[in-house]
Amino acid sequence: MDRQGKITDPSQDPQVSENFAVKIYKDMITLNILDLILYDAQRQGRISFYMTNFGEEACIGSAAGLDNEDMIFGQYREAGTLLYRGFTLDELMNQCYSNENDLGKGRQMPVHYGSKKLNFQTISSPLATQIPQASGAAYALKRAGNKNCVMCYFGEGAASEGDFHAALNIAATMKCPVIFFCRNNGFAISTPALEQYKGDGIASRGIGYGIDTIRVDGNDVWAIYNVTKAARKLAVEENRPVLIEALTYRIGHHSTSDDSSAYRPKKEVEDWKRLDNPLVRLRKWLEDKVLTEA
């Protein structure tokens, strides 16, 4: 899907229902509004910390490409995945406010969600530790004969950690049904991608470990949905790990502890917000595909 919401390759049309498409759009909008409210709540001293998802809302498409019984290991920007699975706004708020209704009873930092009911493992704060955990969980599913897979989210900064390499090696050699989903948003906090590694991304690392790898437009919710479905099929039916690199751009600050204007021009951020917004892409697709037909 291009920036005008047009499917450029008819063979990649998602072929989804109106209700399905509207739900994804609603979840993306809800996530966007939630970020605005909770970011301000931190600035007002109501919560201690927050991380937004601005610019990366299309990653909700990956949740839509999974089965609800698939296990998820998240990092910091997977609130949209939880929303898609049915995590309520009350549950999100309770966690960020660490109140008595928080499922984790206030033992985690804000945005470190978890839900046993939704098969979403509680988030690990140390960078990249969830990646080998995901490989191990996938191996356990395989040994149990369970026909589900594990989805593991992380950023390109986490891919610079040793745990990333250990996890991919384990998954490849043990043939674990796991999908590694890298949100390459251009920055590891304040470190731009060009200062992290040589090359144009992390996709080649998967190939180096003998893992099926695909790079996708991270602002195209339907492209993400399609590749996740394909990756899940490989993982579940053939016990093959898959690496997905979703190229996107982090519009927000890394967190409420960060001021990104110190290391990137504000115009760059505004240009991305205006020219390649995942919400706008899907809205234009809906206007053309769903609302016109209605």
QUIKA-V11336 format. One record per backbone hydrogen bond with DSSP energy under -1.0 kcal/mol. NH is the residue of the N-H (numbers start at 0). CO is the residue of the C=O. E is the energy in kcal/mol with one decimal. If there is no record, write none. Layout:
{{NH/CO/E} {NH/CO/E}}
This chain:
{{1/5/-2.7} {4/1/-2.0} {11/8/-2.6} {12/9/-1.6} {20/16/-2.3} {21/17/-2.7} {22/18/-2.2} {23/19/-1.9} {24/20/-2.2} {25/21/-2.8} {26/22/-2.6} {27/23/-2.2} {28/24/-2.4} {29/25/-2.8} {30/26/-2.5} {31/27/-1.9} {32/28/-2.4} {33/29/-2.8} {34/30/-2.3} {35/31/-1.7} {36/32/-2.3} {37/33/-2.8} {38/34/-2.3} {39/35/-1.6} {40/36/-2.0} {41/37/-1.8} {42/38/-1.8} {43/39/-1.7} {44/41/-1.5} {45/40/-2.6} {55/52/-2.6} {58/55/-1.6} {59/56/-1.8} {60/57/-2.3} {61/58/-1.7} {63/59/-1.7} {65/62/-1.3} {69/66/-2.0} {70/148/-1.7} {71/118/-2.6} {72/150/-2.9} {81/77/-1.7} {82/78/-2.5} {83/79/-2.4} {84/80/-1.7} {86/81/-2.8} {91/87/-2.2} {92/88/-2.7} {93/89/-3.0} {94/90/-1.9} {95/91/-2.1} {96/92/-2.4} {98/93/-1.5} {101/98/-1.7} {104/101/-1.8} {106/103/-1.4} {111/108/-1.5} {114/119/-2.9} {118/115/-1.3} {119/114/-2.7} {120/71/-2.7} {122/112/-1.3} {128/125/-1.3} {130/127/-1.5} {132/128/-1.0} {133/129/-2.0} {134/130/-1.7} {135/131/-2.3} {136/132/-2.5} {137/133/-2.4} {138/134/-2.1} {139/135/-2.0} {140/136/-2.1} {141/137/-2.2} {142/138/-2.4} {143/139/-1.9} {144/141/-1.2} {145/140/-2.4} {149/176/-2.0} {150/70/-3.1} {151/178/-2.9} {152/72/-2.7} {153/180/-1.9} {158/154/-1.1} {159/156/-1.5} {160/157/-1.8} {165/161/-2.3} {166/162/-2.4} {167/163/-2.2} {168/164/-2.2} {169/165/-2.4} {170/166/-2.6} {171/167/-2.3} {172/168/-2.5} {173/169/-2.6} {175/170/-2.2} {177/175/-2.0} {178/149/-3.2} {179/241/-3.3} {180/151/-3.6} {181/243/-3.3} {182/153/-3.0} {183/181/-1.1} {183/245/-1.9} {184/182/-1.3} {187/190/-2.8} {190/187/-2.1} {192/185/-2.1} {194/191/-1.9} {195/192/-1.8} {196/192/-1.5} {204/201/-1.4} {206/202/-1.2} {207/203/-1.9} {208/204/-1.1} {209/206/-1.7} {210/205/-2.8} {213/242/-2.4} {215/244/-2.9} {217/246/-2.2} {219/216/-1.6} {223/219/-2.2} {224/220/-2.1} {225/221/-2.6} {226/222/-2.4} {227/223/-2.1} {228/224/-2.0} {229/225/-2.1} {230/226/-2.6} {231/227/-2.7} {232/228/-1.9} {233/229/-1.7} {234/230/-2.5} {235/231/-3.0} {236/232/-2.3} {237/233/-1.8} {239/233/-1.0} {241/177/-2.1} {242/211/-2.6} {243/179/-3.4} {244/213/-2.5} {245/181/-3.0} {246/215/-2.5} {247/183/-2.6} {249/184/-1.8} {250/53/-1.7} {255/49/-1.9} {257/254/-1.6} {261/258/-1.7} {262/259/-1.6} {263/259/-1.1} {268/264/-1.3} {269/265/-2.5} {270/266/-2.6} {271/267/-2.0} {272/268/-2.3} {273/269/-2.1} {274/270/-3.2} {275/271/-2.1} {280/276/-2.3} {281/277/-2.0} {282/278/-2.3} {283/279/-2.5} {284/280/-2.0} {285/281/-2.7} {286/282/-2.7} {287/283/-2.0} {288/284/-3.4} {289/285/-1.2} {290/285/-3.0} {293/289/-2.0}}
